[in-house]
Amino acid sequence: MADAIADTRRLYSKPQNLNDAYGPPSNFLEIDVGDPQTVGVGRSRYTTYEIRLKTNLPIFKLKESCVRRRYSDFEWLRGELERESKSCWSSLGPERTVSSHVSSG
């Protein structure tokens, strides 16, 4: 067996300043979900949420975009992510709210 020679030289690293340590990352993907709006009446009522995306990742054609989606779209996405990654994504998307409206009259 040949003798192995260990390379014990340290890698050079530049000193880190506060801006390097706590500054914004070079690549980012920000996703905000909010602005719930209820659409429809009676049994056909549902809530949509505004999803805003900001990024500088080159894989995205647009640097900023905004769409509205229903709560059921978040349920579908959560299921797909859990199926693909075998992880828990319970905090993904808005919380389900149930409301009842009683009319007097």
VEXNUNU-994944 format. One record per atom (N, C-alpha, C): residue in one letter; y, x, z. Coordinates in pm, whole numbers, plus 50000, padded with zeros to 5 digits. Example, Ala and Ser with C-alpha at 12.3 -4.5 7.8 and 13.67 -1.06 7.14 Angstrom:
VEXNUNU-994944
A494315131950780A495505123050780A496705132050780S497755128550708S498945136750714S500035129050787
end
This chain:
VEXNUNU-994944
M498835008450000M500005000050000M501235008950000A502215005349921A503435013349910A504295011150033D505015021550071D505925020350185D507135012250145A507505002650229A508684994250203A509885000850268I510955001150197I512195006750250I513134995050279A513544994150402A514434983250442A515874987050410D516574978050350D517994980150322D518774973650435T519344981850519T520044976550637T521554976650622R522034978750500R523484978350479R524004964150500R525164962950556R525754949750577R526484945350451L526474932550428L527254927050318L528724927050357Y529564930350260Y531004930250286Y531474915750287S532224912050388S532844898850390S534304900650424K535124893350352K536564894750377K536904887450507P537874892250580P538294885550703P538774871350671Q538444862050757Q538794848050734Q540044844650815N541024838450749N542214833950821N542094818950851L543064813550923L542994799450962L542994790150842N543744793450737N543774784850619N542404784550550D541724796050545D540384796350487D539414787850569A539534788950700A538594782050789A538854767050796Y540124762950796Y540444748850819Y541204742350704G541374749350594G542064743750479G541174733950404P541714727250305P540894717750228P539804725150151P538664718650132P537584725150057P537954726549910S537334736049844S537664738149703S537164726449617N536034720549652N535524708649583N535474697249683F535834685349638F535804674049730F535434661149657L534914651849734L534604638449687L534954629049801E536014621349785E536454611849888E536164597749840I535534589849925I535234575949892I535734567250007D536614557749977D537134548450076D536734534250036V536274526650134V535904512750112V536774504250203G537414494050145G538274485450226G538764473550147D539854467650195D540514456250132D539534445050096P538844439350197P537924428250166P538694415950119Q538154409350017Q538744397049966Q537644386749945T537864374849997T536894364149980T537224356349854V536194353749775V536354347249645V535484334649645G535954324249578G535174312049563G535364302549679V534674291049670V534744280749774V533354275649806G533234270249926G531964264149966G530804274049966R529674269449911R528474277749911R528524289149811S529504288849722S529624299649623S530644310349666R530984310349798R531914320449849R531214333749866Y531934344549838Y531424358049864Y532614367349884T532354378949941T533414388649970T533234401049883T534344405749827T534324418149751T535124428749828Y534794441349802Y535464452649868Y535974462249762E537124468049788E537694477949698E537094491649732I536644498749630I536094512249647I536984521749570R537604531149642R538484541149581R537794554749588L537784561749475L537154574849467L538184585049420K538214596549488K539054607949446K538184620349450T538264628449344T537434640549338T538044650749244N537584662949259N537914673349161N536614679249104L535494672749129L534214677349077L534154675348925P533764685348850P533794684448704P532794674548645I531804670248722I530814660648670I531434646748648F532544643848714F533224631048699F534284631948590K534314622048501K535304621748393K536684618548448L536754609248544L538034605448604L538194612148739K539384616548769K539654622748899K539904612349006E540354600448967E540564589349059E540094576548991S539424568049068S539024555049013S538974544849126C539004532149086C539004521349183C538244509549122V537284504049196V536524492349152V536354482949270R535944470549242R535604460849347R534124457649335R533444456849449R532024453649451R531724443849563R530654436149544R530194426649644R529364433749750Y529204427349865Y528394433149972Y526964435649926S526434426749844S525054428449795S524884441349715D525944446149651D525874458949580D525664470549678F526274469649797F526064479949898F524634479549950E524104467449967E522704466250012E521764472649910W522004470349781W521184476349677W521294491549680L522534496649689L522744511149690L522064517549811R522194511349928R521554516650048R520034517450028G519444507249971G518004507149945G517594518249849E518374520249743E518064530849647E518164544749711L519204546949790L519384559949855L518254562649955E517884552450032E516784554250128E515474556850056R515244550149945R514004551949869R513944565949810E515054570749758E515084583849693E515114595549790S515834594049901S516034605549990S515224604750118K514584593550144K513794591650266K514654593650391S515934590550381S516854591950494S517394578250532C518044577850644C518654565450692C520104564850648W520474554550577W521844552850529W522444540250589S522184537550716S522614524950775S524134523650783S524884534550781S526334533550792S527014532650656L526254531350550L526844530750417L527444517050392G528704516750353G529344504350313G529864496250430P530464484850401P531054476350504P529964469150584E530334464450703E529404456650784E529364442450733R528194436350744R528024422350704R528704413650810T529514404250766T530144394850858T529734380850819V529514372750918V529134358850894V530214350250956S530724341250878S531754332250931S531414318050890S531764308950976S531554294950941S532904288050954H533114278750865H534374271350866H534044256750889V534614251250993V534394237151026V535654229650990S535494219850907S536674211950870S536754199750960S537944197051004S538124185151087S538634173850999G538194162051030G538724151250949G537964139150947
end
